[in-house]
Amino acid sequence: MINNPGNISMETQKNNPLHGISLETVLQRLVDHFGWSILGKLIHINCFIENPSIQSSLKFLRKTPWARKKVEELYLQIHESDNKKQ
């Protein structure tokens, strides 16, 4: 039997657009797409507004589920938008 923490089905993960993408990659793509200034306006958290950096933002996002959820949702919106253009 395959070790499956949290009993997440492999089928569910296969259909998860975030599967296999690190939080760091998600954040870097958002910064590349919007820049820190706009990202801070879209998701109003201090680590995006005052002296922003990938490392400080990752530290905050890993400890703050509601903020991480907002970042992932924004990434998915951009990802869906990019897929529609293709």
C-alpha positions as CSV (number, residue, x, y, z in Angstrom):
1,M,0.0,0.0,0.0
2,I,1.3,3.5,-0.9
3,N,1.8,5.9,2.0
4,N,-0.9,8.5,1.6
5,P,-1.0,11.1,4.4
6,G,-4.4,12.7,4.9
7,N,-6.0,10.0,2.7
8,I,-5.9,12.2,-0.3
9,S,-6.8,10.1,-3.4
10,M,-4.3,10.0,-6.2
11,E,-7.1,10.9,-8.6
12,T,-7.8,14.1,-6.6
13,Q,-4.2,15.1,-6.8
14,K,-4.0,14.4,-10.5
15,N,-6.7,17.0,-11.1
16,N,-5.3,19.5,-8.6
17,P,-3.7,22.3,-10.7
18,L,-1.4,23.1,-7.7
19,H,-0.1,19.6,-7.4
20,G,3.7,19.5,-7.8
21,I,4.1,23.3,-7.7
22,S,5.9,24.7,-4.7
23,L,4.6,27.7,-2.8
24,E,7.8,29.4,-3.7
25,T,7.1,28.9,-7.4
26,V,3.5,30.1,-7.0
27,L,4.7,33.3,-5.3
28,Q,7.5,33.9,-7.7
29,R,5.1,33.6,-10.7
30,L,2.7,36.1,-9.1
31,V,5.5,38.6,-8.4
32,D,6.8,38.2,-12.0
33,H,3.2,38.7,-13.3
34,F,2.1,41.6,-11.1
35,G,5.1,43.0,-9.2
36,W,5.1,43.5,-5.4
37,S,3.2,46.8,-5.5
38,I,0.1,45.4,-7.4
39,L,0.3,42.1,-5.5
40,G,0.2,44.0,-2.2
41,K,-3.0,45.8,-3.4
42,L,-4.6,42.6,-4.6
43,I,-3.8,40.7,-1.4
44,H,-3.3,43.2,1.4
45,I,-0.7,41.7,3.7
46,N,2.3,43.6,5.0
47,C,4.9,41.1,3.7
48,F,3.8,42.1,0.2
49,I,3.8,45.9,1.0
50,E,6.7,46.7,3.3
51,N,10.2,45.5,2.3
52,P,8.8,42.6,0.4
53,S,10.9,39.5,-0.3
54,I,10.2,36.0,-1.4
55,Q,11.8,34.5,1.8
56,S,9.8,36.7,4.3
57,S,6.6,36.2,2.3
58,L,7.1,32.4,2.3
59,K,7.7,32.4,6.0
60,F,4.5,34.3,6.6
61,L,2.4,32.3,4.1
62,R,3.5,28.9,5.6
63,K,2.3,30.0,9.0
64,T,-0.9,31.8,7.9
65,P,-3.4,29.5,6.1
66,W,-5.9,32.2,5.1
67,A,-3.2,34.2,3.4
68,R,-1.8,31.2,1.6
69,K,-5.3,30.4,0.4
70,K,-5.6,33.9,-1.1
71,V,-2.2,33.5,-2.9
72,E,-3.1,30.1,-4.3
73,E,-6.5,31.3,-5.4
74,L,-5.0,34.3,-7.2
75,Y,-2.4,32.0,-8.9
76,L,-5.2,29.7,-10.1
77,Q,-7.1,32.7,-11.6
78,I,-3.9,33.7,-13.5
79,H,-3.2,30.1,-14.5
80,E,-6.8,29.6,-15.8
81,S,-6.6,33.0,-17.7
82,D,-3.3,31.9,-19.3
83,N,-4.7,28.6,-20.4
84,K,-7.7,30.3,-22.0
85,K,-5.4,32.5,-24.1
86,Q,-3.7,29.4,-25.6
